[in-house]
Amino acid sequence: QVQLVESGGGLVQAGGSLRLSCAATGRTFYRMGWFRQAPGNERELVASITGSGFSTLYGDSVKGRFAISRVNAGNMVYLQMNNLKPEDTAVYYCAGTNRPDSAYDYWGQGTQVTVSS
C-alpha cells in the first residue's frame, strides 16, 4: 500500500519558519512535490524535486523563501519555509509520481500551516 504522510505544520508568526516533512512508503517516486490549497483557492504547486534533487521547481510566490530537498533520491522529502507570510496559510500536501507526463497520482492527507500577522 502506498502512503504519503506529511508532518511539521502548525501556527507561526509572520517572518517565522517551518519545516515540513513527507514520508512515502510502498513506492519510490522519481518526482515528488509540495502543493497547497487555501480556502476558496485552487490547489497550487509550491515546489517539486526530481531524482536525487538535481532538478527543482518553485512557484513564483515562494521563490527565494522556500526550499525543497530530499536525501539520496529517497522517499523523505522536506520543505523548508522561511520568511513566512499570512498568504502562505493553507493546507500543504505532499505528492509523488513516476508518470512520464508528471501528473501526480499519489497524495498525502495534508498538513495545516497557519501564519499569523
ROSE-4610 file (N, C-alpha, C; in Angstrom, 1 decimal, always signed):
// ROSE-4610
residu = [Q/Q/Q/V/V/V/Q/Q/Q/L/L/L/V/V/V/E/E/E/S/S/S/G/G/G/G/G/G/G/G/G/L/L/L/V/V/V/Q/Q/Q/A/A/A/G/G/G/G/G/G/S/S/S/L/L/L/R/R/R/L/L/L/S/S/S/C/C/C/A/A/A/A/A/A/T/T/T/G/G/G/R/R/R/T/T/T/F/F/F/Y/Y/Y/R/R/R/M/M/M/G/G/G/W/W/W/F/F/F/R/R/R/Q/Q/Q/A/A/A/P/P/P/G/G/G/N/N/N/E/E/E/R/R/R/E/E/E/L/L/L/V/V/V/A/A/A/S/S/S/I/I/I/T/T/T/G/G/G/S/S/S/G/G/G/F/F/F/S/S/S/T/T/T/L/L/L/Y/Y/Y/G/G/G/D/D/D/S/S/S/V/V/V/K/K/K/G/G/G/R/R/R/F/F/F/A/A/A/I/I/I/S/S/S/R/R/R/V/V/V/N/N/N/A/A/A/G/G/G/N/N/N/M/M/M/V/V/V/Y/Y/Y/L/L/L/Q/Q/Q/M/M/M/N/N/N/N/N/N/L/L/L/K/K/K/P/P/P/E/E/E/D/D/D/T/T/T/A/A/A/V/V/V/Y/Y/Y/Y/Y/Y/C/C/C/A/A/A/G/G/G/T/T/T/N/N/N/R/R/R/P/P/P/D/D/D/S/S/S/A/A/A/Y/Y/Y/D/D/D/Y/Y/Y/W/W/W/G/G/G/Q/Q/Q/G/G/G/T/T/T/Q/Q/Q/V/V/V/T/T/T/V/V/V/S/S/S/S/S/S]
num = [1/1/1/2/2/2/3/3/3/4/4/4/5/5/5/6/6/6/7/7/7/8/8/8/9/9/9/10/10/10/11/11/11/12/12/12/13/13/13/14/14/14/15/15/15/16/16/16/17/17/17/18/18/18/19/19/19/20/20/20/21/21/21/22/22/22/23/23/23/24/24/24/25/25/25/26/26/26/27/27/27/28/28/28/29/29/29/30/30/30/31/31/31/32/32/32/33/33/33/34/34/34/35/35/35/36/36/36/37/37/37/38/38/38/39/39/39/40/40/40/41/41/41/42/42/42/43/43/43/44/44/44/45/45/45/46/46/46/47/47/47/48/48/48/49/49/49/50/50/50/51/51/51/52/52/52/53/53/53/54/54/54/55/55/55/56/56/56/57/57/57/58/58/58/59/59/59/60/60/60/61/61/61/62/62/62/63/63/63/64/64/64/65/65/65/66/66/66/67/67/67/68/68/68/69/69/69/70/70/70/71/71/71/72/72/72/73/73/73/74/74/74/75/75/75/76/76/76/77/77/77/78/78/78/79/79/79/80/80/80/81/81/81/82/82/82/83/83/83/84/84/84/85/85/85/86/86/86/87/87/87/88/88/88/89/89/89/90/90/90/91/91/91/92/92/92/93/93/93/94/94/94/95/95/95/96/96/96/97/97/97/98/98/98/99/99/99/100/100/100/101/101/101/102/102/102/103/103/103/104/104/104/105/105/105/106/106/106/107/107/107/108/108/108/109/109/109/110/110/110/111/111/111/112/112/112/113/113/113/114/114/114/115/115/115/116/116/116/117/117/117]
x = [+0.8/+0.0/+0.9/+0.6/+1.3/+0.7/+1.6/+1.1/+2.1/+1.6/+2.4/+1.9/+2.8/+2.4/+3.2/+2.4/+3.1/+3.1/+4.1/+4.2/+4.9/+4.8/+5.6/+4.8/+3.5/+2.7/+2.4/+1.8/+1.5/+1.2/+1.2/+1.0/+2.3/+2.5/+3.7/+3.4/+4.2/+4.1/+4.7/+4.2/+4.8/+6.3/+7.1/+8.5/+9.2/+8.4/+9.0/+9.2/+9.6/+10.0/+9.3/+9.1/+8.6/+9.3/+9.4/+9.9/+8.9/+8.5/+7.5/+8.3/+7.8/+8.4/+7.3/+7.8/+6.8/+7.5/+6.9/+7.4/+6.6/+7.2/+6.4/+6.8/+5.9/+6.1/+5.4/+5.9/+5.3/+5.7/+6.4/+6.8/+7.9/+8.9/+9.8/+9.4/+9.4/+8.9/+10.1/+10.0/+11.0/+10.8/+9.6/+9.3/+8.3/+8.7/+7.8/+7.6/+6.5/+6.2/+5.4/+5.4/+4.5/+3.5/+2.3/+1.2/+0.5/-0.2/-1.0/-2.4/-3.3/-4.6/-5.2/-5.5/-6.2/-7.7/-8.5/-9.9/-10.3/-11.1/-11.6/-10.6/-9.4/-8.4/-8.2/-7.7/-7.3/-6.0/-5.8/-4.6/-3.4/-2.3/-1.2/+0.1/+1.0/+2.3/+3.1/+3.7/+4.7/+6.1/+6.4/+7.8/+7.8/+8.7/+8.9/+10.3/+10.6/+12.0/+12.0/+13.1/+13.2/+14.5/+14.4/+15.6/+16.3/+17.6/+18.3/+18.4/+17.6/+17.5/+18.2/+18.6/+19.3/+18.3/+17.1/+16.1/+15.0/+14.9/+13.8/+13.0/+11.8/+10.9/+10.1/+9.9/+9.2/+8.1/+7.0/+6.0/+6.6/+6.1/+6.6/+6.5/+5.4/+5.2/+6.1/+6.8/+7.7/+9.2/+9.5/+10.9/+11.7/+12.9/+13.7/+13.4/+12.3/+11.9/+11.7/+11.3/+11.1/+12.2/+12.5/+13.5/+13.0/+13.0/+12.6/+13.9/+13.9/+15.1/+14.6/+15.5/+15.3/+16.7/+16.8/+18.0/+18.2/+19.2/+19.6/+18.5/+17.7/+16.5/+15.6/+15.6/+14.8/+13.4/+12.6/+11.2/+11.0/+11.9/+11.7/+12.0/+11.0/+11.1/+10.8/+11.5/+11.3/+11.0/+10.3/+10.1/+10.4/+11.5/+11.9/+11.3/+10.5/+9.8/+10.2/+10.8/+11.4/+10.6/+10.7/+10.1/+8.6/+7.9/+6.5/+5.6/+4.6/+3.7/+2.3/+1.4/+0.0/-0.6/-0.2/-0.8/-0.2/+0.7/+1.2/+0.3/-0.7/-1.6/-2.4/-2.3/-3.0/-2.8/-3.5/-3.2/-2.1/-1.1/+0.1/+0.0/+0.1/+0.0/+1.3/+1.7/+2.8/+2.3/+3.0/+2.5/+3.7/+3.4/+4.5/+4.0/+4.9/+4.6/+5.8/+5.5/+6.5/+6.0/+4.9/+4.3/+5.2/+5.2/+6.0/+5.5/+4.1/+3.6/+3.7/+4.3/+4.5/+3.2/+2.1/+0.9/+1.0/+0.7/+0.8/-0.4/-0.1/-1.2/-1.2/-0.3/-0.4/-0.3/-1.1/-1.2/-1.3/-0.8/-1.0/-2.2/-2.5/-3.7/-3.6/-2.4/-2.2/-1.9/-1.2/-0.9/-1.2/-1.8/-2.2/-1.0/-0.8/+0.1/-0.7/-0.5/-1.2/-0.2/-0.2/+0.8/+0.0/+0.3/-0.4/+0.3/-0.4/+0.2/+0.5]
y = [-1.2/+0.0/+1.2/+2.2/+3.4/+4.4/+5.0/+6.1/+7.3/+8.5/+9.7/+10.3/+10.6/+11.2/+12.5/+13.6/+14.9/+15.1/+15.9/+16.4/+17.7/+18.4/+19.6/+20.9/+20.8/+22.0/+22.6/+23.8/+24.4/+25.9/+26.6/+28.0/+28.8/+29.8/+30.5/+32.0/+32.9/+34.3/+34.7/+35.7/+36.2/+36.5/+36.0/+36.2/+34.9/+34.0/+32.8/+31.7/+30.6/+29.4/+28.2/+27.3/+25.9/+25.0/+23.7/+22.7/+21.6/+21.3/+20.2/+19.0/+17.8/+16.6/+15.7/+14.9/+13.9/+12.6/+11.6/+10.2/+9.4/+8.8/+8.0/+6.5/+5.7/+4.2/+3.5/+2.3/+1.5/+1.6/+2.7/+3.0/+4.1/+4.0/+5.1/+6.0/+7.2/+8.2/+8.9/+9.1/+9.8/+11.3/+11.7/+13.2/+13.3/+14.2/+14.5/+16.0/+16.3/+17.8/+18.1/+19.4/+20.0/+20.9/+20.8/+21.7/+22.3/+23.3/+23.9/+24.4/+24.5/+24.9/+25.7/+27.0/+27.8/+27.8/+28.1/+28.2/+29.1/+28.6/+29.4/+29.5/+28.9/+28.9/+27.6/+27.6/+26.3/+25.8/+24.5/+23.9/+24.4/+24.8/+25.3/+24.5/+24.4/+23.9/+24.8/+24.3/+25.1/+24.8/+23.5/+23.1/+21.6/+21.3/+19.9/+19.5/+18.3/+17.8/+16.5/+16.3/+15.0/+14.3/+13.0/+12.2/+12.5/+12.7/+13.0/+14.4/+15.2/+16.7/+17.6/+17.0/+17.9/+18.9/+18.5/+19.4/+19.8/+21.1/+21.6/+22.7/+22.8/+23.8/+24.5/+25.8/+26.5/+27.4/+27.5/+28.5/+29.9/+30.8/+32.2/+32.8/+32.5/+33.2/+32.8/+31.7/+31.1/+31.2/+31.5/+31.6/+32.4/+31.9/+32.6/+32.5/+31.9/+31.8/+30.3/+29.5/+28.0/+27.2/+26.1/+25.2/+23.7/+23.0/+21.6/+20.7/+19.6/+18.8/+17.3/+16.4/+15.0/+14.4/+13.3/+12.6/+11.4/+11.5/+10.4/+9.8/+10.7/+10.2/+9.3/+9.4/+8.6/+9.1/+8.5/+8.8/+9.7/+10.4/+11.5/+12.8/+13.7/+15.0/+16.1/+17.2/+18.2/+19.5/+20.4/+21.7/+22.7/+23.4/+24.4/+25.7/+26.3/+27.5/+28.6/+29.7/+30.8/+32.1/+33.0/+34.3/+34.1/+33.4/+33.1/+34.3/+34.3/+35.4/+34.9/+35.8/+35.3/+34.6/+35.1/+34.5/+33.1/+32.6/+31.2/+30.3/+30.8/+30.0/+29.1/+27.8/+26.8/+25.4/+24.5/+23.1/+22.7/+22.1/+21.7/+20.2/+19.8/+18.4/+17.9/+16.7/+16.1/+15.1/+15.0/+14.2/+13.5/+12.4/+11.7/+11.1/+11.0/+10.4/+9.8/+8.7/+8.2/+8.2/+8.9/+9.0/+9.8/+9.4/+10.2/+11.6/+11.8/+13.1/+13.9/+13.4/+14.1/+14.4/+13.9/+14.1/+13.3/+14.0/+13.4/+12.5/+11.2/+10.3/+9.7/+10.1/+9.8/+11.0/+11.1/+12.3/+11.9/+12.8/+12.7/+13.4/+13.3/+13.9/+15.4/+15.9/+17.3/+17.7/+18.8/+19.4/+20.9/+21.4/+22.8/+23.7/+24.7/+25.8/+27.1/+27.7/+29.0/+30.0/+31.1/+32.2/+33.4/+33.8/+35.0/+36.3/+37.3/+38.6/+39.4]
z = [+0.0/+0.0/+0.0/-0.9/-1.0/-0.1/+0.7/+1.6/+1.6/+1.7/+1.9/+3.1/+4.1/+5.3/+5.6/+5.7/+6.0/+7.5/+7.9/+9.2/+9.3/+10.4/+10.6/+10.4/+10.1/+10.0/+11.4/+11.4/+12.7/+12.5/+13.6/+13.7/+13.9/+13.1/+13.2/+12.9/+13.5/+13.2/+11.9/+11.3/+10.0/+10.2/+9.2/+9.3/+9.9/+10.4/+11.0/+10.0/+10.5/+9.6/+10.1/+9.2/+9.5/+8.5/+8.9/+8.0/+8.0/+6.8/+6.5/+6.1/+6.5/+6.1/+5.5/+4.5/+3.9/+3.8/+4.3/+4.3/+3.4/+2.3/+1.4/+1.6/+1.7/+1.8/+0.7/+0.4/-0.6/-2.0/-2.3/-3.6/-3.6/-4.5/-4.6/-5.8/-5.6/-6.6/-7.2/-8.5/-9.2/-8.9/-9.0/-8.8/-7.6/-6.7/-5.5/-5.5/-5.0/-4.9/-3.7/-3.4/-2.4/-3.1/-2.7/-3.2/-2.0/-2.2/-1.1/-1.7/-0.7/-1.1/+0.1/-0.2/+0.8/+0.5/+1.6/+1.4/+0.2/-0.7/-1.8/-3.0/-2.8/-3.9/-4.5/-5.7/-6.3/-5.7/-5.8/-5.4/-6.3/-5.7/-6.5/-6.1/-7.1/-6.9/-6.1/-5.0/-4.2/-4.7/-4.8/-5.2/-5.6/-6.5/-6.8/-7.0/-6.9/-7.0/-7.7/-8.5/-9.2/-8.9/-9.0/-8.8/-7.5/-7.6/-6.3/-6.0/-6.7/-6.3/-7.3/-8.4/-9.4/-10.0/-10.1/-10.7/-9.7/-9.5/-8.6/-9.3/-8.9/-9.5/-8.4/-8.4/-7.4/-8.0/-7.2/-7.6/-7.4/-8.2/-8.2/-6.8/-6.1/-4.8/-3.7/-3.9/-2.8/-3.2/-4.4/-4.8/-3.9/-3.4/-2.6/-1.1/-0.8/+0.6/+1.0/+0.1/+0.4/-0.3/+0.3/-0.4/-0.2/-1.3/-1.3/-1.3/-0.6/-0.6/-0.4/-0.8/-0.5/-0.3/+0.4/+0.6/-0.3/-1.1/-2.0/-2.8/-3.3/-4.2/-3.4/-2.1/-1.3/-1.1/-0.2/-0.1/+1.1/+1.6/+2.5/+1.8/+1.8/+1.1/+2.2/+2.1/+3.0/+2.3/+3.0/+2.5/+3.6/+3.5/+4.4/+4.0/+4.9/+4.6/+5.5/+4.9/+5.7/+5.3/+6.2/+6.0/+5.6/+6.4/+6.1/+6.2/+5.3/+5.2/+5.4/+5.9/+6.1/+4.9/+3.7/+2.5/+2.2/+3.0/+2.9/+3.6/+4.4/+5.1/+4.2/+4.4/+3.5/+4.1/+3.5/+3.8/+2.7/+3.2/+2.4/+2.1/+0.9/+0.5/-0.1/+0.2/-0.5/-1.5/-2.7/-3.7/-4.4/-5.1/-5.8/-7.1/-8.0/-9.3/-10.0/-10.8/-11.7/-13.2/-13.4/-14.7/-15.6/-16.9/-17.8/-18.1/-17.9/-18.1/-16.8/-15.8/-14.5/-13.7/-14.1/-13.4/-12.1/-11.0/-9.7/-9.4/-9.0/-8.8/-7.4/-6.5/-5.1/-4.2/-3.2/-2.4/-0.9/-0.1/+1.3/+1.7/+3.0/+3.6/+3.9/+3.9/+4.1/+5.5/+5.7/+7.0/+6.9/+8.0/+8.0/+8.4/+7.7/+8.0/+8.1/+9.3/+9.6/+10.0/+9.2/+9.5/+10.0/+11.2/+11.8/+11.5/+11.4/+11.1/+12.3]
